[in-house]
Amino acid sequence: MTIIELLKALLLGFVEGMTEFAPVSSTGHMIIVDDMWLQTSEFLGQYSANTFKIVIQLGSILAVIVVFWKRLFSLIGLYKIEGEHDATGTHKLKLRHVLIGLLPAAVLGLLFEDFIDENLFSIDTVIIGLAAGAILMIAADKFGPKEPKTTTLDQISYRQAALVGLFQCISLWPGFSRSGSTISGGVFLGMNHRTAADFTFIMAVPIMFGASALSLFKNWEYIKVADLGFYAVGFIASFAFALLSIRFFLKLINKIKLVPFAIYRLVLAAILAVIVYL
């Protein structure tokens, strides 16, 4: 690996970490930065480049686990945290809420994985996803309840979890953004922005880990010993920048809400459209 190639790994890890959980579409940004600019497939090979993107996504997932480890461990009975509890003394947010929320997208993702990979990963679909997702986010801020009643994770109902899961299905379209879709859905359903974001991040761990692990298993043969340094730099960068991004985002989301991210998406979509079509 050359210094230039390792710098490319660092940059891609930065892009993945900073955009995976912000409502701006990490998939869209990775397509833009890598496919249109860095083109790592030229020296890694197409399959190895795709595997690299799976590996650095695992770095982002690890960052979520670090931030939410208490809540995640409480869901599987390995940690007890203070907060609202039901009559049995256990936390009201249960593993069932998470499973109900992730089920729709998990099923559709498995059914249409090949179709999505073969037909939807292009700059054209990303532009559409960026713009459509921005409209959804603006609508959530404008038409969602002005005084949300669900202000903590432990107030989320099974109905809300299921409906947020349906919103997550939209994010199967590249450029739409998982967090943009689910946070918007949560806001529509009466959650405040921070609660919707917290639930989004917690729900992301099993679905992203499962999808990444499955993809990694399918592409294991394309990982070469000579490329391990490239993978390691990308993974570490993704983890570090995702950790910073998540903490920063969660502190701000109730204050700035979704419109600033939506404006960024619309500007980015417009710039891309000019580059691609003019």
C-alpha positions as CSV (number, residue, x, y, z in Angstrom):
1,M,0.0,0.0,0.0
2,T,1.3,3.5,-0.9
3,I,0.8,6.6,1.2
4,I,-1.6,7.9,-1.4
5,E,-3.7,4.8,-1.2
6,L,-3.7,4.8,2.7
7,L,-4.8,8.5,2.6
8,K,-7.7,7.4,0.3
9,A,-8.6,4.8,3.0
10,L,-8.5,7.5,5.6
11,L,-10.7,9.8,3.6
12,L,-13.3,7.1,2.9
13,G,-13.3,6.2,6.6
14,F,-13.9,9.9,7.4
15,V,-16.8,10.1,4.9
16,E,-18.4,6.9,6.3
17,G,-18.0,7.9,9.9
18,M,-19.3,11.4,9.5
19,T,-22.3,10.5,7.3
20,E,-23.5,7.1,8.4
21,F,-25.7,8.3,11.2
22,A,-26.3,11.9,10.1
23,P,-29.5,12.2,7.9
24,V,-27.5,12.9,4.8
25,S,-27.0,9.4,3.3
26,S,-23.7,7.7,3.8
27,T,-24.3,5.5,0.8
28,G,-24.8,8.5,-1.4
29,H,-21.7,10.2,-0.2
30,M,-19.6,7.0,-0.6
31,I,-20.8,6.7,-4.2
32,I,-20.0,10.3,-4.8
33,V,-16.5,10.3,-3.2
34,D,-15.4,6.9,-4.3
35,D,-17.1,6.1,-7.6
36,M,-16.8,9.7,-8.9
37,W,-13.5,10.7,-7.5
38,L,-11.2,8.3,-5.6
39,Q,-12.1,5.2,-7.6
40,T,-10.5,2.7,-5.2
41,S,-11.8,-0.2,-7.5
42,E,-8.9,0.7,-9.9
43,F,-6.2,-0.6,-7.5
44,L,-8.3,-2.8,-5.2
45,G,-10.5,-4.4,-7.8
46,Q,-14.3,-3.9,-7.8
47,Y,-15.1,-6.8,-5.4
48,S,-12.4,-5.8,-2.9
49,A,-13.5,-2.2,-3.0
50,N,-17.0,-3.2,-2.2
51,T,-15.8,-5.4,0.7
52,F,-13.8,-2.4,2.0
53,K,-17.0,-0.4,2.3
54,I,-18.5,-3.2,4.3
55,V,-15.6,-3.3,6.7
56,I,-15.6,0.4,7.4
57,Q,-19.3,0.3,8.0
58,L,-18.6,-2.1,10.8
59,G,-16.4,0.6,12.3
60,S,-19.4,3.0,12.4
61,I,-21.5,0.3,14.0
62,L,-18.8,-0.2,16.7
63,A,-19.1,3.5,17.5
64,V,-22.8,3.2,18.1
65,I,-22.2,0.3,20.5
66,V,-19.7,2.4,22.4
67,V,-22.1,5.3,22.7
68,F,-25.2,3.3,23.6
69,W,-23.6,0.3,25.3
70,K,-25.6,0.7,28.5
71,R,-28.9,0.8,26.7
72,L,-28.0,-2.0,24.3
73,F,-26.8,-4.2,27.2
74,S,-30.0,-3.5,29.1
75,L,-32.0,-4.8,26.2
76,I,-30.4,-8.2,26.5
77,G,-30.5,-8.2,30.3
78,L,-26.8,-7.6,30.9
79,Y,-27.0,-4.1,32.5
80,K,-29.6,-2.3,34.6
81,I,-30.0,1.4,34.0
82,E,-32.1,4.0,35.8
83,G,-35.2,5.4,34.2
84,E,-38.9,4.5,33.7
85,H,-39.8,0.9,34.5
86,D,-42.9,-1.2,34.2
87,A,-44.7,-3.1,36.9
88,T,-42.1,-5.9,36.8
89,G,-39.2,-3.5,37.4
90,T,-37.7,-3.8,34.0
91,H,-37.1,-1.1,31.4
92,K,-40.1,-0.2,29.3
93,L,-38.0,-0.1,26.1
94,K,-37.5,-3.8,25.3
95,L,-35.7,-5.9,22.7
96,R,-39.1,-6.5,21.2
97,H,-39.4,-2.8,20.2
98,V,-36.1,-3.0,18.4
99,L,-37.0,-6.3,16.6
100,I,-40.4,-5.0,15.6
101,G,-38.8,-1.8,14.2
102,L,-36.1,-3.5,12.2
103,L,-38.2,-6.4,10.8
104,P,-39.8,-4.7,7.8
105,A,-36.6,-3.4,6.3
106,A,-34.7,-6.6,7.1
107,V,-37.3,-8.7,5.2
108,L,-37.4,-6.3,2.2
109,G,-33.7,-6.0,2.2
110,L,-33.2,-9.7,2.0
111,L,-35.8,-10.2,-0.6
112,F,-34.6,-7.4,-2.9
113,E,-30.9,-7.3,-2.1
114,D,-29.7,-8.4,-5.5
115,F,-32.1,-6.1,-7.3
116,I,-31.0,-3.1,-5.2
117,D,-27.3,-3.9,-5.7
118,E,-27.7,-4.4,-9.5
119,N,-30.1,-1.5,-10.3
120,L,-30.2,1.2,-7.7
121,F,-26.5,2.0,-6.9
122,S,-25.9,4.8,-9.3
123,I,-25.5,8.6,-9.2
124,D,-29.0,9.1,-10.7
125,T,-30.8,7.2,-7.9
126,V,-28.7,9.0,-5.3
127,I,-29.7,12.4,-6.6
128,I,-33.4,11.3,-6.4
129,G,-32.9,9.9,-2.9
130,L,-31.2,13.0,-1.6
131,A,-34.0,15.3,-2.9
132,A,-36.9,13.0,-1.9
133,G,-35.4,12.4,1.5
134,A,-34.9,16.2,2.0
135,I,-38.6,16.8,1.3
136,L,-39.6,14.1,3.8
137,M,-37.4,15.7,6.5
138,I,-38.9,19.2,5.9
139,A,-42.4,17.8,6.0
140,A,-41.6,16.1,9.3
141,D,-40.4,19.3,10.9
142,K,-43.4,21.3,9.5
143,F,-46.2,18.9,10.1
144,G,-45.0,16.8,13.0
145,P,-46.6,17.6,16.5
146,K,-45.4,20.9,17.9
147,E,-45.3,19.4,21.4
148,P,-44.1,15.8,21.1
149,K,-45.5,13.5,23.7
150,T,-42.8,10.8,23.3
151,T,-39.7,12.4,24.8
152,T,-37.7,9.3,26.1
153,L,-37.0,5.9,24.7
154,D,-39.1,4.3,27.4
155,Q,-42.2,6.0,26.1
156,I,-42.0,4.4,22.7
157,S,-44.9,2.1,22.0
158,Y,-44.9,-1.0,19.9
159,R,-47.1,0.8,17.3
160,Q,-44.6,3.6,17.0
161,A,-41.7,1.1,16.7
162,A,-43.5,-0.8,13.9
163,L,-44.4,2.4,12.0
164,V,-40.8,3.7,12.3
165,G,-39.7,0.3,10.9
166,L,-41.9,1.0,7.8
167,F,-40.3,4.4,7.4
168,Q,-36.9,2.7,7.5
169,C,-37.9,0.7,4.4
170,I,-37.6,3.9,2.4
171,S,-33.9,4.0,3.1
172,L,-33.4,0.9,1.0
173,W,-33.3,3.4,-1.9
174,P,-29.7,4.7,-2.0
175,G,-29.4,8.3,-1.1
176,F,-32.5,8.4,1.1
177,S,-30.7,7.8,4.4
178,R,-31.7,5.4,7.1
179,S,-31.5,8.0,9.9
180,G,-33.2,10.6,7.8
181,S,-36.1,8.2,7.1
182,T,-36.5,6.9,10.6
183,I,-36.0,10.1,12.5
184,S,-38.6,11.8,10.2
185,G,-41.0,8.9,10.8
186,G,-40.5,9.2,14.6
187,V,-41.2,12.9,14.5
188,F,-44.4,12.3,12.5
189,L,-45.4,9.8,15.1
190,G,-45.0,12.1,18.1
191,M,-41.4,11.6,19.2
192,N,-39.1,14.5,19.8
193,H,-36.0,14.6,17.5
194,R,-33.6,13.2,20.1
195,T,-35.8,10.3,21.0
196,A,-36.3,9.4,17.4
197,A,-32.5,9.7,16.8
198,D,-31.7,7.5,19.8
199,F,-34.2,4.8,18.7
200,T,-32.8,5.0,15.1
201,F,-29.2,4.5,16.3
202,I,-30.1,1.6,18.6
203,M,-32.2,-0.1,15.9
204,A,-29.3,0.4,13.4
205,V,-27.0,-1.9,15.4
206,P,-28.6,-5.3,14.6
207,I,-29.8,-4.5,11.1
208,M,-26.5,-2.9,10.0
209,F,-24.4,-5.5,11.8
210,G,-26.4,-8.3,10.2
211,A,-26.3,-6.9,6.7
212,S,-22.6,-6.1,7.0
213,A,-21.8,-9.6,8.4
214,L,-23.8,-11.3,5.6
215,S,-22.1,-9.2,2.9
216,L,-18.7,-9.8,4.5
217,F,-19.3,-13.5,4.6
218,K,-20.2,-13.5,0.9
219,N,-17.2,-11.4,-0.1
220,W,-14.6,-12.9,2.3
221,E,-12.6,-14.4,-0.6
222,Y,-11.9,-10.9,-1.9
223,I,-9.9,-9.7,1.2
224,K,-6.2,-9.9,0.3
225,V,-3.4,-9.9,2.9
226,A,-1.8,-7.1,0.9
227,D,-4.8,-4.9,1.4
228,L,-5.2,-5.4,5.2
229,G,-3.4,-2.1,6.0
230,F,-5.9,-0.3,3.7
231,Y,-8.8,-2.0,5.5
232,A,-7.4,-1.2,9.0
233,V,-6.9,2.5,8.3
234,G,-10.5,2.8,6.9
235,F,-12.0,0.9,9.8
236,I,-10.2,2.9,12.5
237,A,-11.0,6.2,10.8
238,S,-14.6,5.2,10.4
239,F,-14.9,4.3,14.1
240,A,-13.2,7.5,15.3
241,F,-15.2,9.9,13.2
242,A,-18.5,8.1,13.7
243,L,-17.9,8.4,17.5
244,L,-17.4,12.1,17.1
245,S,-20.3,12.5,14.7
246,I,-22.8,10.6,16.8
247,R,-22.0,12.5,20.0
248,F,-22.2,15.9,18.2
249,F,-25.4,15.1,16.4
250,L,-27.2,13.9,19.5
251,K,-26.3,17.1,21.3
252,L,-27.7,19.3,18.5
253,I,-30.7,17.5,17.0
254,N,-33.4,18.8,19.3
255,K,-32.2,22.3,18.7
256,I,-31.5,22.4,15.0
257,K,-33.9,19.6,14.0
258,L,-34.0,18.3,10.4
259,V,-34.4,21.3,8.1
260,P,-30.6,22.3,8.0
261,F,-29.7,18.7,6.9
262,A,-32.5,18.8,4.3
263,I,-31.2,22.0,2.8
264,Y,-27.7,20.5,2.6
265,R,-29.2,17.5,0.8
266,L,-31.0,19.7,-1.7
267,V,-27.9,21.8,-2.4
268,L,-25.8,18.6,-2.9
269,A,-28.5,17.0,-5.2
270,A,-28.5,20.2,-7.3
271,I,-24.7,20.3,-7.6
272,L,-24.6,16.7,-8.6
273,A,-27.3,17.2,-11.1
274,V,-25.4,20.0,-12.7
275,I,-22.2,18.0,-12.8
276,V,-23.8,14.9,-14.2
277,Y,-26.4,16.3,-16.6
278,L,-24.9,19.6,-17.9
